Amino acid sequence: MAYTPSHNRYNTMQYRRCGNSGIKLPAISLGLWHNFGHVDAETNYSKILHFAFDHGITHFDLANNYGPPPGSAEANFGKLLKQDFGSYRDEMIISSKAGYTMWDGPYGDWGSKKYLVASLDQSLKRMELDYVDVFYHHRPDPETPLEETMAALDLIVKQGKALYAGISNYPAAEAAKAIKLLKEMGTPCLIHQPKYSMFERWVEGGLLDVLEREGVGCIPFSPLAQGMLTNKYLHGIPKNSRAARPTGFLQVGQITEDKLIQINALNDLALQRRQTLAQMALAWLLKDPRVTSVLVGASSAEQLADSLKCLDNVVFGDDELKKINEILK
């Protein structure tokens, strides 16, 4: 059966202006880092995409190496985009990135102009698109001059392969330099995508101030700390969790006794707010007006629906914020 989006899809989502730009993003955006690769079930990830768009999520975030295998998330997204969303492309913000290892040899990683331009060309072919809305450099490159990397983003925008440029994982000082270079080239930086959560607060040490001063948006990724800020770990490490797997970004050694105490204390506060821990963690990020949108992943439409409920209450009292800070000391 052909997919027809909900006529009410824009009625409940909140949209926030991205820095000083003309772009507004949904408060919750969908990341395709996990669950959209060739190893995943198409029936499931198509349901997630349909649910997202039906509920006002217009921003879909990808990268060249998302899968697994690398590239497969873009290929699968492109297939569904053509099949189900073809006439709705202009209602979507589609982003991609390059900066991590994508192919063998000296030109398949980091931040050279050669890599970034070639990678985006491959991404566009996989998604069967003429352009992406946002193209990010995925991480700083310690060996390539920043001028070259930013010139590549400038070239890509001026070629019409991306409408906007972004950066990801850049610390405050390097972000400030990158933003300045792009502005001088005539291609302002639209947005920065940092890792940010209750358990990962490095952006508060200067980056958020840089973004506010320069009029650049902010879209945190890993807002639930790879699942630690959910109810999964309230009673230890379940067998089917990410931390229980031998490989991955979350390892069993990170779930310490002190961390479990923090998780349970935060969960108690969330219950007082009539939220799940995950909902409170997302709302906690959205309380800051410098945060444009929060990037969430989803293994099911039901999980995404639960995340969207965070929008019912993104206001925190001073006493709540004080208690959170005390828990996280």
N, C-alpha and C positions, 0 to 999 in steps of 0.2 A: 504494500500500500504506500502511495506517495506521501511524503511528509508535508504537512501544512502547519506552519507556525501558529502559535496562539495569537489571537487578535489582541489579547490583553498583555502582551509581553513587556510593555514599557510602563505598566501601571504601578508596579511595586518596587522596582529597582531604583536605588539612589545613584545618581551620576555626579561625579566630581570633576571640576576643571583640572586639567593636567598642567601644573605650573602656570606660566603666563600665556599658554598657547590657546588656540581656538578649540582644542580637543577636550571632550569630556569622556571619562571612562567610567564603567560601572564600578561600584564600590567593591564588588567581588568579581574577579576575572578568573578564567579557567586556564590552568596550565596543563600541558600535555606531556610533561616530563615522564610520567609513568602511566601505564594502563592503555596506551594507544599504539603499541608496537605490534609487529607481526606475531608475537607470542601471545597476544591478547585476543579476546573474542570480539568480533565486529559487532555482534548483536548488543553487547554490553556498552562498548564505547560509542556506538551510534546513539544509543538511548541516552547516554550522558550528554552528548552534544545537543540532541533535540531538547532535553530538559533544560539545559543551560540557556539556549536561545529562547525557549518558551518563557523563561523567567527573567528576561532582560539582560542576560550576560551577552555582551556584544564583543568582548575582547578575548581572543584566543591566542595563547602564547606558546610558541614552539621554538625549537633550535635545531640546527643541522644534525646533531648527534642524538636526538631523542628517539627512543625505541623501547626495547631492543628489537632487531639490530639497529645501529645508527642509521638515521634517515627514514625509518619505517613509520614513525609518527607523522612526519610530514606527508609521506605517500598516502597513508590511510586517511589523514585529514583532507588531503586534496581530493581523494576519491569521493568522500562523503560531501565535500563542498560542492563538487560538480553534480553529484547525484541528488542531493537534498536541498542545498542552499544556493544554487546557481543564481537565482533571481534576487537573492538577498545579500549579495557581496557588498553592496554599498552601505549596508547597515552594520557591517562588521569592521572591527579593528583586528588585523592579523599581524602578528609579530614573529620574527625569527631572529636567530643569533648565530654567531660563529666566534670561536676563540679557544675551544678545546679540540682535542685530537679527533679528526674526522677521516683522514686517509693517510696512507704511508708516505714517507719521504719528508723533505724539508718544507714543503709548501702546504701541508695539510693540518696546520696547527698554529696557534698563537695569534699574531696581529699584523702580519705583512699585508700590503695592498693586494699582492698576488693571491693570498689565501682568502681574504675577505670577499673580494670580487668573485673569485671562482666558486666559493662556497655558496654565496647568495644565488648565483646562476643555477647551481645544482638544486638549491631549495625551491626556486621558482619552477623548475622543471618538474620536481617531485609533486608540488602542490598544483601544478598546471595554472599558475598565476602569472600575470604580467608584472605585478608589483606586490610588495608587502607594505603595510601601513607603517610599521616600525621595524628598523633593523638595528640590532645591538652589536657592539663588540662585547663578547661574553666575559672577558677577564683581562686585566692589564698584562701586557707583554714586557718583561724586564729587558729584553734585548732589542726589540724594534723601537725606533724613535716614536714618541707619542705623536709627533707631527705627521709621520707616515700613516699611522693607524687612523687618526682623525681625518686626514686627507682622503683616505679610502672611503670613510663614511660620507664625507662631503661629495666625493665623486659619485657614489651610489645614489645619493639623493638627487643630484643634478642630472644623472642619467635617467631618472624616473623609475628606478628599480625599487625604491623605497620612498615613502612620503616624508618620513621623519627618521632622525637618528637618535640612538640611545646608547647608554653604557651600562655595564653590569659588573658588580663586584669590585668597583674602584674605591679605594680609600679616599678620605676627604681631600687631602692635598692633591692627589693625582686627578681626582674628579674635577677639582677647581681648574686645573691646568687644561684638562680635556674640554671642559665647557667653554673656557676662554678661547681655545684654538678654534673650536667649531663656530663660535660666534663671529670671530674674525674672518672665517671663511665664508660666512653668510648662510650657514646651515646650523641654526641653533639646536642645542641638545634638548630634546623633548622630555626625556625621562631617564631615571636611574633605577636599576633593579638590584637591590642589595638583599643579602640574607638577613632577616630581621624577625625576631620573635621575643617573647618574654625571656627566653633562655639565651638569646643571641642579640645583645644590645649595643654592639660596637658602633652602630650608626649614630647613636646619641652623643658620641664623642667628637662631633664636628661635622659629619656628613650631612645630617638633616639641616644644619644651619647653612651650609654651602648651598644646598638645593633651594632652600627658602630664599636666600639672598639672590640667587641667580635665576629664580623663576622656573626651576626644573621640577618636574613631577617625580614622585617616588612610588614604586610598586614593590613591596617586600615579597620575597619568595621564602619557602619553608616556614610559614607563619606558625605552624603547629610543631615545629622542631622534630620533623620526621616522625610525627605521631606521638611524641612524648607528652604533648599538651592535649591529650585526648583521654578518654576513660580506659584506654587499652592497658595502661601500666599502673592502674590504681592498686592492684594486688600482686605486682611483680611482673614477670616477663612471660606472656602467653606463648605457646608453642608456634602459633601461626603468625607472630608479629615480625616486623622488620628486624628488630634487635635480636631475634632468635636465629636469623639466617647467618650462615658463615661469611657471607660477603654482603656489601652494601654500605650505605652512608651512615647508618645507625648501628652501632655495635653494642654487644651486651655490657662491655666495660663502661659505657656511658650511663647506664641505668644504675647509678650508685644508690646506696641507702639514703644519703642526703637528698639525692634527686627525687627519690620516691616520696620522701617526707614533704618536699616542696610541691610535688604534683598533687598529693592528697590535700594539702592545705589550700592550694589554689582551687581544687575541685570543690572544697567546702564553701569557699567564697562564691564560686560560680553558682552553686545551688541556692545560695542566699539571693542571688540576682535572678533566679529562675532561668538560668542558662546551663547548658552543658559546659564542661571545661573548654572544649574546642570553640564553642560559640563565644565564650568570654575572651579567649585568646585572640580571636579574630577581631572582636569588638575593641579590645585593648589597643590594637594597632590603628584601627579606624578612628579612635578618639582624637588622634593628632591630625589637625587640618593639613599638615605637610604631606601626609600619606594620601595619595590620589586613589589608589586601589590596592586590594590585597589579592595576591595570586594564590589560588587554592588548587590542589589536585583532588581527584575524586576517583574512587574505584567503583562507584555505582551512582546512579541517579539519586538514590536514597541518601547517600552520604553528602552529595552536593546540596540536597534539600535541607539537610540538617545544618550545613554551613551557612546557608542563606538566612537562617533564622537569627543569626548574629545581628542582622540589621534591625531587629525589633528593639534592641537596646544597646546603643553605642555610647551612652553617657555614663561617666563614672564620677562618683562623689569623691571629694578630697580624702575622706576617710578610707574609701576603697583603694584609691591609688597608694595611699600611705601603707595600707596593709599589704598590698601586692609587693611593694618595694621591700618591706620588712621580710616577707617570705623569701624573696629572691636574693637576699643578702648572702 
